[in-house]
Amino acid sequence: MTTWQGWHRFATTDPPAPPQPDDPPRSTEERLAYHSSFVTIRTPAISQLATQVRTLMILGRHQQTTARPSLIVTGPAAAGKTTALLHVGRACHLAHTRKNPPPPGTAHAAVPVAYVLVPPGATAKTLITEFARYLGIPTTTRMTQTQITEAVCHTYTAAGIQLVLIDEIHRLNPRTTTGAQTADLLKDLTERLPATFVYAGINVTDTPLFSGTRGAQLAGRATLINCGPLPARHRQHQPFRDVITDIENNLDLTHHKPGTLPAHAPYLHQRTAGRIGSLTRLIRQAAITAICDGTERITKASLEAIRLDHLAETHQRPTQRR
């Protein structure tokens, strides 16, 4: 998805569809493929991010003199940051293309969204080269950073990019010379491109990104969206249990009893530490196992048999009762 062709394919491909009561039964292979890809569960972080992006894009639409306000999605690993970023980017892409279809007789689709990964050990030149690669802007090793930046700003503006998504932002360290130059490049891009920037990274507030003069500038322009673990309870609500219910409602198992998974919400919260990525992986793996072994249902015993990612497994795994 870090090229326009890949992003366009992702954004325009229909997401997996949950089973409907009137649909004919799916084959085993179709159900395995469905649970492998699965639907995107709309978490509170996704809802908040979608609202903020829409508002800031409107706010910055006619801003000319200074950088538009931006957003930072932060949280621990496996908390659903990239999922939220991609979900909102796809929604923006589809909304824009519905309102601005290509003129009759032209094959050129609108290019409203760019998705860029910060490369490991990023320098200003390697990062701007990633921007160029997304739209297929030709570059050579002899080109300077300034030349590539000029080409990127011209092409992105001409293409009508409105939303720039930058993932793995925690890889930047403005305390180093190369990191400071890279952070300055991003600041320059936000001032030259007529687009809203959204960054995502692991525990960004604990990194050097918010320190020093450059960090103060970023903090002064960016709204923080916390994509942390979901609490078991929040006032009168049970957000983690609500997400479990949404996941269960989208399963495609022939013998699974509705309400089974929400009843195990305390166990699932302890098992995954409230991380959405770990939760969805656990339930999807259990669903695939249930299809393969013919039980077609998920139980606490089948969940307990699943080995999760190391982060989840090392977080206070529940002890077995004797």
Order of alpha helices (4+ residues) and beta strands (2+ residues): alpha-alpha-alpha-beta-alpha-beta-alpha-alpha-beta-alpha-beta-alpha-beta-alpha-alpha-alpha-alpha-alpha-alpha
